[in-house]
């Protein structure tokens, strides 16, 4: 039986084409830690869990716009609508709302 964290990791993997190493990079943990979360042998600290849940939500939103590999590239590429910043790095800096705002603009077809 998989746990809720494992299900979220599965969403990030399948819809965002992100490997455990990618997820670990965004969340600033080791890939082995992500693997333990996936196996239910450990659970993220509250701050990291929040970032993981937000990452999962962002990937779900991006999946409405992009194929999984494109969503992954979007996360790790500079984005003009984010003032040429990289979404994954903004998530690391707890600037998730900025990323979400742009994802919603893209999804809704609104470009300011």
Secondary structure, 3 states (H helix, E strand, C coil): CCCHHHHHHHHHHHHHCCCHHHHHHHHCCCHHHHHHHHCCCCCCCHHHHHHHHHHHHHHHHHCCCCCHHHHHHHHHCEEHHHCCEEHHHHHHCCCHHHHHHHHHHHHHCCCC
